[in-house]
Amino acid sequence: MNLADSNNLINWKRYSKAGSIALGAINLNDNLLIKGDNLVVLETLLPFYKNKIKLICIDPPYNTGGNKFNYGDNVSHTEWLNFMESRLKLARNFLSDNGIIYIHCDDRKNAYLKVLCDGIFGRDNFITNLIWRKKAGGANDSQDIAVEHEYILAYRKNKNGIYKVPLDDKTIATYKYEDEKLETHGKYKIKDLNDPSLSDSPGLHFDIECPDGGILEAGEYQWKCNQSTFLKRLNDNRIIFKKVNRKWKVYYKIYLNEQRGKLHYDKDGNPVQRGRNLSSILYNIALNKDGSTDIKNIFDGEKPFTYPKPVKLIKLLIQSATKPGDIVLDFFAGSGTTGQATLELNQENDPRTFILIEDKDFIQDITVPRIQKSLDLYNSNESFVYCEYNGFN
Ligand SMILES: C[S@@+](CC[C@H](N)C(=O)[O-])C[C@H]1O[C@@H](n2cnc3c(N)ncnc32)[C@H](O)[C@@H]1O
């Protein structure tokens, strides 16, 4: 079965950073950009991608009533829910067993979409309702309460498929010390070994002898680990004694490349940095205006699309739910932010594939050039394949 043989998809073209190139064979790990109504395009793609998509990341029209941007954004509430229901039911079939779906929405639609998704994906598969802070300030311009956030509903198909995301630069900078383990373990930071906030346990109370022979007594301190772990850490040069206000304090080292006491390696055998769990409040990631800057950077200062999502936000979502080799599907592609975010990750030697679907004519003037310019921006040797749903116009 070959996707290019499907009668439903026509006008195939392949683009590289240099422009249109020979089409060649189409593989399931080709990046795809398809023009057409997502319902019929998804139906066409399903036999090829059933249970194969690791992440669906969509930003559907919020149905704000404006219809300013020809989003199909001005329908009745029931129509909107029916529209979403048919597409989400179909979309679920694409997800792998540990597949994840992220759905952007605003606070007016969130409750309804949550109930709809509970019915489609199962209440037990609801992960959380991420809160994305999309703008800062402007409170005095609001009529009543300044709404600074949107939501991203997160569901799994069946099994857990959320991964740790990379630490941000500010956090990485806190790992500033070096020792003999630098090459493998990276830099380290230190943390107080005394932690009275832990629930009391006799195993966490023991005497510690300081470098000058003084004793920190069991009765006064509650350490973060038991004595045998402490001694192992001491012998492995993972404990630091420091005098603070003329009193000894004990610290333990946390290495940048160690996760739960273990080193992890990439496919080239290099140690990888520890990650962090994504937290449900996406506070200082990127704002709406960063999405505008991203697209302006691609289109020489012009802004051909209103309110694209910020690349940084989408990149983080992709990192949280995919590993190299996985496919990301966005069937409300708009200007193609999901494509650009995937290519940005791929540039960091983290290859993923995208499938984008968008039904509006602007795809030719905005989405295709944006993805092509992104290939150039990231000096990527990848290509993407464009095609159209037959009989769409
Ligand atoms: C909110 S925008 C997505 C913006 C995108 N996240 C970005 O950063 O550019 C929603 C998009 O879905 C598209 N859309 C709406 N209904 C569609 C349909 N039935 N099939 C395909 N695309 C559709 C709209 O044209 C619009 O571009």
PDBQT file of the ligand as one rigid body, heavy atoms in Angstrom, charges set to zero:
ROOT
HETATM    1  C1  LIG A 401      -6.091  28.362  15.431  1.00  0.00    +0.000 C 
HETATM    2  S1  LIG A 401      -5.559  28.020  13.855  1.00  0.00    +0.000 S 
HETATM    3  C2  LIG A 401      -4.084  27.083  14.082  1.00  0.00    +0.000 C 
HETATM    4  C3  LIG A 401      -2.887  27.954  14.162  1.00  0.00    +0.000 C 
HETATM    5  C4  LIG A 401      -1.608  27.171  14.276  1.00  0.00    +0.000 C 
HETATM    6  N1  LIG A 401      -1.508  26.529  15.563  1.00  0.00    +0.000 N 
HETATM    7  C5  LIG A 401      -0.413  28.071  14.072  1.00  0.00    +0.000 C 
HETATM    8  O1  LIG A 401       0.413  28.208  14.985  1.00  0.00    +0.000 OA
HETATM    9  O2  LIG A 401      -0.277  28.641  13.003  1.00  0.00    +0.000 OA
HETATM   10  C6  LIG A 401      -6.696  26.794  13.313  1.00  0.00    +0.000 C 
HETATM   11  C7  LIG A 401      -6.485  26.387  11.884  1.00  0.00    +0.000 C 
HETATM   12  O3  LIG A 401      -7.330  25.280  11.576  1.00  0.00    +0.000 OA
HETATM   13  C8  LIG A 401      -7.756  25.421  10.222  1.00  0.00    +0.000 C 
HETATM   14  N2  LIG A 401      -8.976  24.643  10.021  1.00  0.00    +0.000 N 
HETATM   15  C9  LIG A 401     -10.226  24.918  10.458  1.00  0.00    +0.000 A 
HETATM   16  N3  LIG A 401     -11.085  23.954  10.066  1.00  0.00    +0.000 NA
HETATM   17  C10 LIG A 401     -10.361  23.040   9.376  1.00  0.00    +0.000 A 
HETATM   18  C11 LIG A 401     -10.693  21.827   8.712  1.00  0.00    +0.000 A 
HETATM   19  N4  LIG A 401     -11.915  21.347   8.700  1.00  0.00    +0.000 N 
HETATM   20  N5  LIG A 401      -9.690  21.148   8.104  1.00  0.00    +0.000 NA
HETATM   21  C12 LIG A 401      -8.411  21.623   8.112  1.00  0.00    +0.000 A 
HETATM   22  N6  LIG A 401      -8.044  22.771   8.724  1.00  0.00    +0.000 NA
HETATM   23  C13 LIG A 401      -9.006  23.481   9.346  1.00  0.00    +0.000 A 
HETATM   24  C14 LIG A 401      -7.984  26.930  10.094  1.00  0.00    +0.000 C 
HETATM   25  O4  LIG A 401      -7.989  27.330   8.758  1.00  0.00    +0.000 OA
HETATM   26  C15 LIG A 401      -6.832  27.485  10.892  1.00  0.00    +0.000 C 
HETATM   27  O5  LIG A 401      -5.731  27.762  10.092  1.00  0.00    +0.000 OA
ENDROOT
TORSDOF 0
